[in-house]
Each structure stands twice: as structure tokens, then as C-alpha cells.
């Protein structure tokens, strides 16, 4: 039985080497080892970029993608992601982190990516913030899930925290880290 070779792109906001970045690194490395074409789109030039390049995994750097919000930089990052996805035509775009999830999922939808996956490592609306900020963040998390075809929640709690919102119940699946 022949295995279908796919073009799979991963996206993450920052390129330091925390838990989500380690997750992306492990997925990219294993996916490539299984014979698929892999690239990672990320902000910054941190340890993740170095480790991916050591593994000869293609890195597409977004110099203006950072955790802090800047409307001009978000628009530029969106444009870069959209242009990359439109030109490269990956079969799958798998986003991680809130900002890349939102911007990347919308860009992927508009670029016609066939399968968009978002991994929720946690929700920004659970952090101590003013109530209005939490509501705005929850709204954007909901949009991210709507733009994605499937959302992986890394814990049961992560799924429960968002599952009551409309039109997303069948898009959520829990897969614990390490599985």
C-alpha cells in the first residue's frame, strides 16, 4: 500500500523553545521522517529556528510576528502567511498559539488550504485580565476554531473551557500531549 505524500506546514507565533514550540518541533521532525514535505512558519529567530534548521526542516520566518499586538504588524504577518500558503499550496496547515491560530487559520481559509488544524495549548481568556478583555479573547478563540477544520485540545479542561460556544462542538478533539 503506497503512502500518500503530503505537504504539511506548521505555524507558531514565537520561535523560542517552550512547550508549544517543542510540540511543533517534534511534529515537524516526525512528519518529515514519515516522508512528507514539511515547513514551519514562525515569528522571530529563536532556538526553534536553529533546531529546525539543524534537522534540515524548511523554516519560513515572519520577522514581524511577535506576541505583542500591533495592527500593522498583524496585517503584514497575515499577508505573508496568506501569500506563502497561496503560493505553496500545502495540503495541511497546523497552527499553534492564539495569534498564529487566528491569523493563520483565516489566511489558510482564504488561501484554500484543504485541512486546517489548530492545537489549543490553553486559552488566553483564562489568564487574569479584565472581564471585557476575556470576552474579546474568547470571541477570537471561537473564530479561530470556526476557521479551522479541527481543533486539538491538549487536555479535557481545554476542551470544556470552550465547548459551550455555538457551532464548534464537532470540531474539538482532545489529544493529550505525548500521545
Secondary structure, 3 states (H helix, E strand, C coil): CCCCCCEEEEEECCCCCCHHHHHHHHHHHHHHHCCCEEEEEEECCCHHHHHHHHCCCEEEEECCCCCCCCHHHHHHHHHHHHHHHHHHCCCEEEEECHHHHHHHHHHHHHHCCCEEEEEECCCHHHCCCCHHHHHHHHHHHHHHHHHCCEEEECCHHHHHCCCCCCCCHHHEEECCCCC
